[in-house]
Amino acid sequence: MRQFQSRQQQHQQPVQEPVRPSAHVPARAVTAQDVENETLDRAAALWTTRRIRSFFLLLEQPSRTTQR
């Protein structure tokens, strides 16, 4: 009986709303390092995307076996 009552009490606790992270993180100015990091991230993503596309293009090509 006690287990049943304690389970009911656990379920009756109010649900707290999720807290936005921005409410706890102090705002700071964007620095030149932040801009450079963003640029490098984009360049790396573009390079990776091109490598992946090239890989799939190679897979789609018919094999170049010589037939005699």
All heavy atoms as a GROMACS GRO file, in nm:
protein
  563
    1MET      N    1   0.083  -0.119   0.000
    1MET     CA    2   0.000   0.000   0.000
    1MET      C    3   0.087   0.126   0.000
    1MET      O    4   0.058   0.221  -0.068
    1MET     CB    5  -0.092  -0.004   0.122
    1MET     CG    6  -0.192   0.108   0.125
    1MET     SD    7  -0.309   0.090  -0.009
    1MET     CE    8  -0.438   0.193   0.049
    2ARG      N    9   0.195   0.121   0.075
    2ARG     CA   10   0.283   0.238   0.079
    2ARG      C   11   0.347   0.262  -0.057
    2ARG      O   12   0.366   0.375  -0.098
    2ARG     CB   13   0.392   0.219   0.184
    2ARG     CG   14   0.340   0.231   0.324
    2ARG     CD   15   0.454   0.217   0.422
    2ARG     NE   16   0.402   0.211   0.556
    2ARG     CZ   17   0.462   0.264   0.660
    2ARG    NH1   18   0.580   0.321   0.645
    2ARG    NH2   19   0.409   0.257   0.778
    3GLN      N   20   0.382   0.154  -0.127
    3GLN     CA   21   0.442   0.170  -0.259
    3GLN      C   22   0.345   0.238  -0.354
    3GLN      O   23   0.382   0.326  -0.431
    3GLN     CB   24   0.484   0.035  -0.315
    3GLN     CG   25   0.601  -0.028  -0.243
    3GLN     CD   26   0.633  -0.166  -0.297
    3GLN    OE1   27   0.554  -0.222  -0.374
    3GLN    NE2   28   0.746  -0.221  -0.256
    4PHE      N   29   0.219   0.200  -0.347
    4PHE     CA   30   0.118   0.258  -0.434
    4PHE      C   31   0.104   0.408  -0.405
    4PHE      O   32   0.099   0.489  -0.496
    4PHE     CB   33  -0.015   0.186  -0.417
    4PHE     CG   34  -0.124   0.241  -0.504
    4PHE    CD1   35  -0.122   0.217  -0.641
    4PHE    CD2   36  -0.227   0.317  -0.452
    4PHE    CE1   37  -0.220   0.268  -0.723
    4PHE    CE2   38  -0.326   0.367  -0.533
    4PHE     CZ   39  -0.322   0.342  -0.669
    5GLN      N   40   0.101   0.445  -0.277
    5GLN     CA   41   0.088   0.586  -0.240
    5GLN      C   42   0.210   0.666  -0.283
    5GLN      O   43   0.197   0.777  -0.334
    5GLN     CB   44   0.066   0.600  -0.090
    5GLN     CG   45  -0.071   0.552  -0.044
    5GLN     CD   46  -0.085   0.553   0.108
    5GLN    OE1   47   0.014   0.570   0.178
    5GLN    NE2   48  -0.206   0.534   0.156
    6SER      N   49   0.329   0.611  -0.265
    6SER     CA   50   0.449   0.684  -0.304
    6SER      C   51   0.456   0.701  -0.456
    6SER      O   52   0.503   0.802  -0.507
    6SER     CB   53   0.575   0.616  -0.252
    6SER     OG   54   0.590   0.489  -0.312
    7ARG      N   55   0.407   0.600  -0.530
    7ARG     CA   56   0.406   0.612  -0.676
    7ARG      C   57   0.310   0.722  -0.720
    7ARG      O   58   0.338   0.798  -0.811
    7ARG     CB   59   0.366   0.480  -0.741
    7ARG     CG   60   0.476   0.377  -0.736
    7ARG     CD   61   0.434   0.252  -0.806
    7ARG     NE   62   0.535   0.148  -0.788
    7ARG     CZ   63   0.518   0.021  -0.814
    7ARG    NH1   64   0.401  -0.020  -0.863
    7ARG    NH2   65   0.614  -0.066  -0.795
    8GLN      N   66   0.196   0.731  -0.654
    8GLN     CA   67   0.100   0.836  -0.688
    8GLN      C   68   0.159   0.973  -0.660
    8GLN      O   69   0.143   1.065  -0.739
    8GLN     CB   70  -0.030   0.818  -0.609
    8GLN     CG   71  -0.122   0.713  -0.665
    8GLN     CD   72  -0.253   0.707  -0.591
    8GLN    OE1   73  -0.262   0.749  -0.475
    8GLN    NE2   74  -0.355   0.655  -0.655
    9GLN      N   75   0.230   0.987  -0.550
    9GLN     CA   76   0.289   1.115  -0.516
    9GLN      C   77   0.397   1.154  -0.617
    9GLN      O   78   0.410   1.270  -0.652
    9GLN     CB   79   0.349   1.110  -0.375
    9GLN     CG   80   0.242   1.104  -0.266
    9GLN     CD   81   0.303   1.082  -0.128
    9GLN    OE1   82   0.423   1.062  -0.117
    9GLN    NE2   83   0.220   1.083  -0.026
   10GLN      N   84   0.471   1.056  -0.665
   10GLN     CA   85   0.574   1.086  -0.764
   10GLN      C   86   0.512   1.137  -0.894
   10GLN      O   87   0.565   1.227  -0.958
   10GLN     CB   88   0.658   0.961  -0.793
   10GLN     CG   89   0.750   0.922  -0.680
   10GLN     CD   90   0.822   0.791  -0.708
   10GLN    OE1   91   0.794   0.727  -0.810
   10GLN    NE2   92   0.910   0.751  -0.618
   11HIS      N   93   0.400   1.080  -0.933
   11HIS     CA   94   0.336   1.121  -1.057
   11HIS      C   95   0.263   1.253  -1.044
   11HIS      O   96   0.235   1.318  -1.143
   11HIS     CB   97   0.239   1.013  -1.106
   11HIS     CG   98   0.307   0.886  -1.147
   11HIS    ND1   99   0.389   0.879  -1.256
   11HIS    CD2  100   0.308   0.762  -1.093
   11HIS    CE1  101   0.437   0.757  -1.270
   11HIS    NE2  102   0.389   0.683  -1.170
   12GLN      N  103   0.233   1.296  -0.925
   12GLN     CA  104   0.158   1.420  -0.906
   12GLN      C  105   0.248   1.543  -0.897
   12GLN      O  106   0.198   1.653  -0.888
   12GLN     CB  107   0.073   1.409  -0.779
   12GLN     CG  108  -0.041   1.309  -0.792
   12GLN     CD  109  -0.116   1.291  -0.662
   12GLN    OE1  110  -0.078   1.346  -0.560
   12GLN    NE2  111  -0.223   1.213  -0.666
   13GLN      N  112   0.378   1.526  -0.903
   13GLN     CA  113   0.466   1.641  -0.897
   13GLN      C  114   0.448   1.724  -1.024
   13GLN      O  115   0.432   1.670  -1.133
   13GLN     CB  116   0.611   1.596  -0.885
   13GLN     CG  117   0.642   1.529  -0.753
   13GLN     CD  118   0.786   1.478  -0.750
   13GLN    OE1  119   0.855   1.482  -0.850
   13GLN    NE2  120   0.826   1.429  -0.635
   14PRO      N  121   0.449   1.856  -1.011
   14PRO     CA  122   0.429   1.941  -1.128
   14PRO      C  123   0.546   1.927  -1.226
   14PRO      O  124   0.661   1.910  -1.187
   14PRO     CB  125   0.424   2.082  -1.071
   14PRO     CG  126   0.494   2.073  -0.939
   14PRO     CD  127   0.470   1.933  -0.890
   15VAL      N  128   0.512   1.935  -1.354
   15VAL     CA  129   0.613   1.923  -1.459
   15VAL      C  130   0.676   2.060  -1.478
   15VAL      O  131   0.607   2.159  -1.500
   15VAL     CB  132   0.549   1.874  -1.591
   15VAL    CG1  133   0.652   1.870  -1.702
   15VAL    CG2  134   0.483   1.740  -1.569
   16GLN      N  135   0.808   2.066  -1.470
   16GLN     CA  136   0.878   2.193  -1.488
   16GLN      C  137   0.904   2.215  -1.635
   16GLN      O  138   0.936   2.123  -1.709
   16GLN     CB  139   1.010   2.193  -1.412
   16GLN     CG  140   0.992   2.184  -1.262
   16GLN     CD  141   1.128   2.181  -1.192
   16GLN    OE1  142   1.230   2.174  -1.256
   16GLN    NE2  143   1.124   2.187  -1.061
   17GLU      N  144   0.891   2.341  -1.676
   17GLU     CA  145   0.917   2.375  -1.815
   17GLU      C  146   1.068   2.372  -1.839
   17GLU      O  147   1.144   2.409  -1.750
   17GLU     CB  148   0.863   2.514  -1.847
   17GLU     CG  149   0.712   2.522  -1.841
   17GLU     CD  150   0.662   2.660  -1.878
   17GLU    OE1  151   0.738   2.736  -1.940
   17GLU    OE2  152   0.548   2.692  -1.844
   18PRO      N  153   1.109   2.331  -1.958
   18PRO     CA  154   1.254   2.332  -1.986
   18PRO      C  155   1.307   2.475  -1.985
   18PRO      O  156   1.242   2.567  -2.032
   18PRO     CB  157   1.265   2.270  -2.124
   18PRO     CG  158   1.128   2.270  -2.181
   18PRO     CD  159   1.031   2.280  -2.068
   19VAL      N  160   1.425   2.492  -1.932
   19VAL     CA  161   1.485   2.624  -1.923
   19VAL      C  162   1.570   2.648  -2.047
   19VAL      O  163   1.647   2.562  -2.088
   19VAL     CB  164   1.574   2.634  -1.796
   19VAL    CG1  165   1.642   2.769  -1.788
   19VAL    CG2  166   1.491   2.606  -1.672
   20ARG      N  167   1.551   2.762  -2.106
   20ARG     CA  168   1.629   2.795  -2.225
   20ARG      C  169   1.774   2.820  -2.184
   20ARG      O  170   1.800   2.892  -2.088
   20ARG     CB  171   1.574   2.921  -2.293
   20ARG     CG  172   1.437   2.898  -2.355
   20ARG     CD  173   1.388   3.023  -2.421
   20ARG     NE  174   1.361   3.123  -2.318
   20ARG     CZ  175   1.376   3.254  -2.333
   20ARG    NH1  176   1.417   3.302  -2.448
   20ARG    NH2  177   1.350   3.337  -2.236
   21PRO      N  178   1.869   2.764  -2.257
   21PRO     CA  179   2.009   2.784  -2.221
   21PRO      C  180   2.050   2.930  -2.229
   21PRO      O  181   2.134   2.975  -2.155
   21PRO     CB  182   2.087   2.702  -2.323
   21PRO     CG  183   1.988   2.624  -2.400
   21PRO     CD  184   1.852   2.674  -2.368
   22SER      N  185   1.988   3.006  -2.317
   22SER     CA  186   2.026   3.146  -2.332
   22SER      C  187   1.996   3.227  -2.206
   22SER      O  188   2.054   3.332  -2.184
   22SER     CB  189   1.957   3.209  -2.452
   22SER     OG  190   1.817   3.203  -2.434
   23ALA      N  191   1.907   3.176  -2.123
   23ALA     CA  192   1.873   3.249  -2.001
   23ALA      C  193   1.987   3.242  -1.900
   23ALA      O  194   1.997   3.328  -1.813
   23ALA     CB  195   1.746   3.191  -1.940
   24HIS      N  196   2.073   3.142  -1.912
   24HIS     CA  197   2.181   3.125  -1.815
   24HIS      C  198   2.319   3.156  -1.871
   24HIS      O  199   2.415   3.164  -1.797
   24HIS     CB  200   2.181   2.980  -1.763
   24HIS     CG  201   2.056   2.945  -1.689
   24HIS    ND1  202   2.029   2.993  -1.563
   24HIS    CD2  203   1.949   2.871  -1.723
   24HIS    CE1  204   1.911   2.949  -1.524
   24HIS    NE2  205   1.861   2.874  -1.620
   25VAL      N  206   2.327   3.172  -2.001
   25VAL     CA  207   2.456   3.198  -2.064
   25VAL      C  208   2.469   3.348  -2.085
   25VAL      O  209   2.385   3.409  -2.151
   25VAL     CB  210   2.468   3.124  -2.200
   25VAL    CG1  211   2.598   3.158  -2.269
   25VAL    CG2  212   2.453   2.975  -2.179
   26PRO      N  213   2.571   3.409  -2.028
   26PRO     CA  214   2.585   3.554  -2.048
   26PRO      C  215   2.620   3.585  -2.193
   26PRO      O  216   2.693   3.512  -2.259
   26PRO     CB  217   2.702   3.591  -1.955
   26PRO     CG  218   2.777   3.465  -1.934
   26PRO     CD  219   2.676   3.353  -1.945
   27ALA      N  220   2.564   3.694  -2.242
   27ALA     CA  221   2.590   3.735  -2.380
   27ALA      C  222   2.733   3.787  -2.391
   27ALA      O  223   2.785   3.848  -2.299
   27ALA     CB  224   2.490   3.842  -2.422
   28ARG      N  225   2.797   3.759  -2.506
   28ARG     CA  226   2.932   3.811  -2.528
   28ARG      C  227   2.944   3.856  -2.672
   28ARG      O  228   2.871   3.810  -2.760
   28ARG     CB  229   3.039   3.708  -2.493
   28ARG     CG  230   3.040   3.585  -2.580
   28ARG     CD  231   3.154   3.492  -2.538
   28ARG     NE  232   3.162   3.378  -2.626
   28ARG     CZ  233   3.231   3.377  -2.740
   28ARG    NH1  234   3.297   3.483  -2.778
   28ARG    NH2  235   3.233   3.269  -2.815
   29ALA      N  236   3.038   3.944  -2.695
   29ALA     CA  237   3.057   3.998  -2.828
   29ALA      C  238   3.124   3.894  -2.918
   29ALA      O  239   3.202   3.812  -2.873
   29ALA     CB  240   3.143   4.123  -2.821
   30VAL      N  241   3.090   3.899  -3.046
   30VAL     CA  242   3.152   3.809  -3.144
   30VAL      C  243   3.292   3.863  -3.173
   30VAL      O  244   3.309   3.980  -3.206
   30VAL     CB  245   3.067   3.804  -3.272
   30VAL    CG1  246   3.136   3.720  -3.378
   30VAL    CG2  247   2.929   3.751  -3.242
   31THR      N  248   3.390   3.775  -3.160
   31THR     CA  249   3.529   3.817  -3.183
   31THR      C  250   3.575   3.774  -3.322
   31THR      O  251   3.507   3.697  -3.391
   31THR     CB  252   3.621   3.753  -3.078
   31THR    OG1  253   3.618   3.610  -3.095
   31THR    CG2  254   3.578   3.788  -2.937
   32ALA      N  255   3.691   3.824  -3.360
   32ALA     CA  256   3.749   3.786  -3.490
   32ALA      C  257   3.778   3.636  -3.492
   32ALA      O  258   3.766   3.571  -3.596
   32ALA     CB  259   3.876   3.865  -3.515
   33GLN      N  260   3.815   3.580  -3.377
   33GLN     CA  261   3.842   3.436  -3.368
   33GLN      C  262   3.714   3.357  -3.396
   33GLN      O  263   3.718   3.254  -3.463
   33GLN     CB  264   3.897   3.400  -3.229
   33GLN     CG  265   3.937   3.255  -3.215
   33GLN     CD  266   4.055   3.219  -3.304
   33GLN    OE1  267   4.151   3.295  -3.312
   33GLN    NE2  268   4.049   3.106  -3.370
   34ASP      N  269   3.600   3.406  -3.346
   34ASP     CA  270   3.472   3.339  -3.373
   34ASP      C  271   3.441   3.339  -3.522
   34ASP      O  272   3.396   3.238  -3.577
   34ASP     CB  273   3.359   3.407  -3.297
   34ASP     CG  274   3.370   3.391  -3.147
   34ASP    OD1  275   3.432   3.292  -3.101
   34ASP    OD2  276   3.317   3.478  -3.074
   35VAL      N  277   3.464   3.450  -3.587
   35VAL     CA  278   3.439   3.462  -3.731
   35VAL      C  279   3.532   3.367  -3.808
   35VAL      O  280   3.488   3.297  -3.899
   35VAL     CB  281   3.458   3.607  -3.779
   35VAL    CG1  282   3.449   3.617  -3.930
   35VAL    CG2  283   3.356   3.698  -3.713
   36GLU      N  284   3.658   3.364  -3.768
   36GLU     CA  285   3.754   3.275  -3.834
   36GLU      C  286   3.716   3.128  -3.814
   36GLU      O  287   3.720   3.048  -3.908
   36GLU     CB  288   3.895   3.298  -3.782
   36GLU     CG  289   3.999   3.216  -3.852
   36GLU     CD  290   4.140   3.241  -3.801
   36GLU    OE1  291   4.157   3.327  -3.713
   36GLU    OE2  292   4.231   3.174  -3.850
   37ASN      N  293   3.675   3.092  -3.693
   37ASN     CA  294   3.632   2.955  -3.666
   37ASN      C  295   3.512   2.916  -3.750
   37ASN      O  296   3.504   2.805  -3.803
   37ASN     CB  297   3.601   2.936  -3.518
   37ASN     CG  298   3.725   2.939  -3.431
   37ASN    OD1  299   3.836   2.924  -3.480
   37ASN    ND2  300   3.706   2.960  -3.302
   38GLU      N  301   3.417   3.007  -3.763
   38GLU     CA  302   3.298   2.980  -3.845
   38GLU      C  303   3.337   2.961  -3.991
   38GLU      O  304   3.288   2.870  -4.058
   38GLU     CB  305   3.199   3.097  -3.832
   38GLU     CG  306   3.074   3.082  -3.913
   38GLU     CD  307   2.981   2.973  -3.864
   38GLU    OE1  308   2.989   2.936  -3.746
   38GLU    OE2  309   2.900   2.924  -3.946
   39THR      N  310   3.428   3.044  -4.040
   39THR     CA  311   3.473   3.032  -4.178
   39THR      C  312   3.543   2.899  -4.201
   39THR      O  313   3.518   2.831  -4.302
   39THR     CB  314   3.568   3.149  -4.212
   39THR    OG1  315   3.501   3.272  -4.189
   39THR    CG2  316   3.613   3.143  -4.357
   40LEU      N  317   3.629   2.860  -4.108
   40LEU     CA  318   3.698   2.732  -4.121
   40LEU      C  319   3.602   2.614  -4.114
   40LEU      O  320   3.618   2.517  -4.187
   40LEU     CB  321   3.806   2.720  -4.013
   40LEU     CG  322   3.926   2.814  -4.028
   40LEU    CD1  323   4.017   2.804  -3.906
   40LEU    CD2  324   4.002   2.782  -4.155
   41ASP      N  325   3.501   2.624  -4.028
   41ASP     CA  326   3.401   2.517  -4.019
   41ASP      C  327   3.326   2.501  -4.151
   41ASP      O  328   3.303   2.390  -4.198
   41ASP     CB  329   3.301   2.546  -3.907
   41ASP     CG  330   3.360   2.525  -3.769
   41ASP    OD1  331   3.467   2.462  -3.759
   41ASP    OD2  332   3.298   2.571  -3.672
   42ARG      N  333   3.290   2.614  -4.211
   42ARG     CA  334   3.218   2.608  -4.339
   42ARG      C  335   3.306   2.551  -4.449
   42ARG      O  336   3.261   2.472  -4.533
   42ARG     CB  337   3.166   2.746  -4.377
   42ARG     CG  338   3.051   2.791  -4.292
   42ARG     CD  339   2.998   2.923  -4.338
   42ARG     NE  340   2.890   2.967  -4.252
   42ARG     CZ  341   2.811   3.068  -4.280
   42ARG    NH1  342   2.827   3.136  -4.391
   42ARG    NH2  343   2.714   3.100  -4.197
   43ALA      N  344   3.432   2.592  -4.450
   43ALA     CA  345   3.524   2.542  -4.552
   43ALA      C  346   3.544   2.391  -4.536
   43ALA      O  347   3.546   2.317  -4.635
   43ALA     CB  348   3.658   2.614  -4.541
   44ALA      N  349   3.557   2.345  -4.412
   44ALA     CA  350   3.576   2.202  -4.389
   44ALA      C  351   3.451   2.124  -4.431
   44ALA      O  352   3.461   2.016  -4.490
   44ALA     CB  353   3.606   2.177  -4.241
   45ALA      N  354   3.334   2.179  -4.403
   45ALA     CA  355   3.210   2.112  -4.442
   45ALA      C  356   3.198   2.104  -4.594
   45ALA      O  357   3.158   2.001  -4.648
   45ALA     CB  358   3.090   2.186  -4.383
   46LEU      N  359   3.233   2.212  -4.662
   46LEU     CA  360   3.227   2.212  -4.808
   46LEU      C  361   3.325   2.112  -4.866
   46LEU      O  362   3.292   2.036  -4.958
   46LEU     CB  363   3.257   2.353  -4.860
   46LEU     CG  364   3.255   2.371  -5.011
   46LEU    CD1  365   3.117   2.340  -5.067
   46LEU    CD2  366   3.296   2.512  -5.048
   47TRP      N  367   3.446   2.109  -4.814
   47TRP     CA  368   3.548   2.016  -4.862
   47TRP      C  369   3.503   1.872  -4.842
   47TRP      O  370   3.515   1.788  -4.931
   47TRP     CB  371   3.679   2.042  -4.788
   47TRP     CG  372   3.792   1.957  -4.833
   47TRP    CD1  373   3.870   1.975  -4.942
   47TRP    CD2  374   3.839   1.838  -4.769
   47TRP    NE1  375   3.965   1.875  -4.950
   47TRP    CE2  376   3.948   1.790  -4.845
   47TRP    CE3  377   3.801   1.769  -4.656
   47TRP    CZ2  378   4.017   1.674  -4.809
   47TRP    CZ3  379   3.870   1.654  -4.621
   47TRP    CH2  380   3.977   1.608  -4.698
   48THR      N  381   3.448   1.844  -4.726
   48THR     CA  382   3.401   1.709  -4.695
   48THR      C  383   3.287   1.669  -4.789
   48THR      O  384   3.283   1.557  -4.840
   48THR     CB  385   3.353   1.701  -4.548
   48THR    OG1  386   3.461   1.740  -4.465
   48THR    CG2  387   3.308   1.561  -4.512
   49THR      N  388   3.195   1.762  -4.813
   49THR     CA  389   3.083   1.734  -4.902
   49THR      C  390   3.133   1.702  -5.043
   49THR      O  391   3.085   1.609  -5.107
   49THR     CB  392   2.988   1.856  -4.907
   49THR    OG1  393   2.944   1.883  -4.774
   49THR    CG2  394   2.868   1.828  -4.995
   50ARG      N  395   3.231   1.777  -5.088
   50ARG     CA  396   3.286   1.752  -5.223
   50ARG      C  397   3.354   1.616  -5.229
   50ARG      O  398   3.344   1.545  -5.329
   50ARG     CB  399   3.383   1.862  -5.262
   50ARG     CG  400   3.312   1.992  -5.294
   50ARG     CD  401   3.409   2.098  -5.336
   50ARG     NE  402   3.338   2.221  -5.369
   50ARG     CZ  403   3.398   2.338  -5.390
   50ARG    NH1  404   3.528   2.346  -5.380
   50ARG    NH2  405   3.327   2.443  -5.418
   51ARG      N  406   3.426   1.580  -5.124
   51ARG     CA  407   3.492   1.448  -5.122
   51ARG      C  408   3.388   1.336  -5.126
   51ARG      O  409   3.405   1.237  -5.196
   51ARG     CB  410   3.576   1.433  -4.994
   51ARG     CG  411   3.697   1.521  -4.982
   51ARG     CD  412   3.817   1.466  -5.057
   51ARG     NE  413   3.846   1.329  -5.028
   51ARG     CZ  414   3.950   1.283  -4.964
   51ARG    NH1  415   4.041   1.367  -4.920
   51ARG    NH2  416   3.968   1.155  -4.944
   52ILE      N  417   3.281   1.352  -5.051
   52ILE     CA  418   3.177   1.249  -5.048
   52ILE      C  419   3.111   1.237  -5.185
   52ILE      O  420   3.088   1.127  -5.236
   52ILE     CB  421   3.074   1.280  -4.938
   52ILE    CG1  422   3.139   1.264  -4.800
   52ILE    CG2  423   2.950   1.191  -4.951
   52ILE    CD1  424   3.054   1.315  -4.686
   53ARG      N  425   3.082   1.351  -5.248
   53ARG     CA  426   3.020   1.348  -5.381
   53ARG      C  427   3.113   1.280  -5.482
   53ARG      O  428   3.069   1.201  -5.565
   53ARG     CB  429   2.988   1.490  -5.428
   53ARG     CG  430   2.868   1.549  -5.361
   53ARG     CD  431   2.840   1.686  -5.415
   53ARG     NE  432   2.728   1.747  -5.344
   53ARG     CZ  433   2.700   1.876  -5.347
   53ARG    NH1  434   2.776   1.957  -5.418
   53ARG    NH2  435   2.598   1.923  -5.281
   54SER      N  436   3.242   1.313  -5.475
   54SER     CA  437   3.338   1.251  -5.566
   54SER      C  438   3.342   1.100  -5.547
   54SER      O  439   3.350   1.024  -5.643
   54SER     CB  440   3.477   1.309  -5.544
   54SER     OG  441   3.478   1.446  -5.574
   55PHE      N  442   3.337   1.058  -5.422
   55PHE     CA  443   3.338   0.915  -5.392
   55PHE      C  444   3.218   0.845  -5.454
   55PHE      O  445   3.230   0.740  -5.518
   55PHE     CB  446   3.340   0.894  -5.240
   55PHE     CG  447   3.329   0.750  -5.199
   55PHE    CD1  448   3.436   0.664  -5.213
   55PHE    CD2  449   3.211   0.701  -5.147
   55PHE    CE1  450   3.426   0.531  -5.175
   55PHE    CE2  451   3.200   0.569  -5.108
   55PHE     CZ  452   3.308   0.484  -5.123
   56PHE      N  453   3.100   0.904  -5.439
   56PHE     CA  454   2.980   0.842  -5.495
   56PHE      C  455   2.983   0.844  -5.647
   56PHE      O  456   2.935   0.751  -5.712
   56PHE     CB  457   2.854   0.909  -5.442
   56PHE     CG  458   2.819   0.867  -5.303
   56PHE    CD1  459   2.804   0.960  -5.202
   56PHE    CD2  460   2.802   0.733  -5.270
   56PHE    CE1  461   2.773   0.921  -5.073
   56PHE    CE2  462   2.771   0.694  -5.142
   56PHE     CZ  463   2.757   0.788  -5.043
   57LEU      N  464   3.040   0.948  -5.707
   57LEU     CA  465   3.053   0.950  -5.852
   57LEU      C  466   3.144   0.838  -5.900
   57LEU      O  467   3.118   0.776  -6.004
   57LEU     CB  468   3.105   1.086  -5.899
   57LEU     CG  469   3.005   1.201  -5.892
   57LEU    CD1  470   3.074   1.332  -5.928
   57LEU    CD2  471   2.886   1.175  -5.983
   58LEU      N  472   3.250   0.812  -5.826
   58LEU     CA  473   3.339   0.701  -5.863
   58LEU      C  474   3.266   0.567  -5.852
   58LEU      O  475   3.289   0.477  -5.933
   58LEU     CB  476   3.463   0.701  -5.773
   58LEU     CG  477   3.565   0.810  -5.801
   58LEU    CD1  478   3.675   0.808  -5.695
   58LEU    CD2  479   3.625   0.792  -5.939
   59LEU      N  480   3.181   0.553  -5.753
   59LEU     CA  481   3.106   0.428  -5.738
   59LEU      C  482   3.008   0.407  -5.852
   59LEU      O  483   2.981   0.293  -5.892
   59LEU     CB  484   3.030   0.427  -5.605
   59LEU     CG  485   3.113   0.410  -5.479
   59LEU    CD1  486   3.021   0.414  -5.356
   59LEU    CD2  487   3.188   0.279  -5.481
   60GLU      N  488   2.952   0.517  -5.904
   60GLU     CA  489   2.851   0.505  -6.010
   60GLU      C  490   2.912   0.473  -6.145
   60GLU      O  491   2.843   0.422  -6.232
   60GLU     CB  492   2.772   0.637  -6.019
   60GLU     CG  493   2.680   0.660  -5.901
   60GLU     CD  494   2.609   0.794  -5.912
   60GLU    OE1  495   2.630   0.867  -6.010
   60GLU    OE2  496   2.531   0.824  -5.820
   61GLN      N  497   3.041   0.501  -6.165
   61GLN     CA  498   3.104   0.474  -6.294
   61GLN      C  499   3.114   0.324  -6.317
   61GLN      O  500   3.142   0.248  -6.226
   61GLN     CB  501   3.244   0.535  -6.298
   61GLN     CG  502   3.244   0.685  -6.301
   61GLN     CD  503   3.385   0.740  -6.306
   61GLN    OE1  504   3.481   0.665  -6.298
   61GLN    NE2  505   3.397   0.871  -6.319
   62PRO      N  506   3.089   0.283  -6.444
   62PRO     CA  507   3.104   0.140  -6.473
   62PRO      C  508   3.250   0.099  -6.459
   62PRO      O  509   3.341   0.179  -6.482
   62PRO     CB  510   3.056   0.128  -6.616
   62PRO     CG  511   3.065   0.265  -6.672
   62PRO     CD  512   3.050   0.360  -6.558
   63SER      N  513   3.270  -0.024  -6.419
   63SER     CA  514   3.407  -0.069  -6.401
   63SER      C  515   3.479  -0.069  -6.535
   63SER      O  516   3.423  -0.100  -6.640
   63SER     CB  517   3.408  -0.208  -6.340
   63SER     OG  518   3.344  -0.298  -6.427
   64ARG      N  519   3.607  -0.037  -6.534
   64ARG     CA  520   3.685  -0.024  -6.657
   64ARG      C  521   3.769  -0.150  -6.681
   64ARG      O  522   3.889  -0.145  -6.692
   64ARG     CB  523   3.776   0.097  -6.648
   64ARG     CG  524   3.701   0.227  -6.636
   64ARG     CD  525   3.796   0.343  -6.633
   64ARG     NE  526   3.722   0.468  -6.617
   64ARG     CZ  527   3.776   0.586  -6.629
   64ARG    NH1  528   3.904   0.599  -6.657
   64ARG    NH2  529   3.703   0.694  -6.612
   65THR      N  530   3.700  -0.260  -6.687
   65THR     CA  531   3.772  -0.384  -6.715
   65THR      C  532   3.786  -0.398  -6.866
   65THR      O  533   3.695  -0.368  -6.942
   65THR     CB  534   3.694  -0.505  -6.658
   65THR    OG1  535   3.564  -0.506  -6.716
   65THR    CG2  536   3.687  -0.499  -6.507
   66THR      N  537   3.899  -0.441  -6.907
   66THR     CA  538   3.922  -0.460  -7.051
   66THR      C  539   3.865  -0.593  -7.094
   66THR      O  540   3.890  -0.697  -7.032
   66THR     CB  541   4.073  -0.454  -7.083
   66THR    OG1  542   4.140  -0.550  -7.003
   66THR    CG2  543   4.128  -0.316  -7.056
   67GLN      N  544   3.786  -0.589  -7.199
   67GLN     CA  545   3.727  -0.713  -7.250
   67GLN      C  546   3.801  -0.753  -7.378
   67GLN      O  547   3.824  -0.672  -7.465
   67GLN     CB  548   3.579  -0.691  -7.281
   67GLN     CG  549   3.498  -0.659  -7.156
   67GLN     CD  550   3.353  -0.630  -7.192
   67GLN    OE1  551   3.320  -0.621  -7.308
   67GLN    NE2  552   3.271  -0.620  -7.089
   68ARG      N  553   3.835  -0.879  -7.389
   68ARG     CA  554   3.907  -0.928  -7.508
   68ARG      C  555   3.821  -1.021  -7.587
   68ARG      O  556   3.745  -1.095  -7.545
   68ARG     CB  557   4.035  -0.998  -7.467
   68ARG     CG  558   4.130  -0.900  -7.405
   68ARG     CD  559   4.260  -0.971  -7.376
   68ARG     NE  560   4.348  -0.879  -7.308
   68ARG     CZ  561   4.475  -0.902  -7.286
   68ARG    NH1  562   4.530  -1.015  -7.325
   68ARG    NH2  563   4.549  -0.815  -7.225
   0.00000   0.00000   0.00000
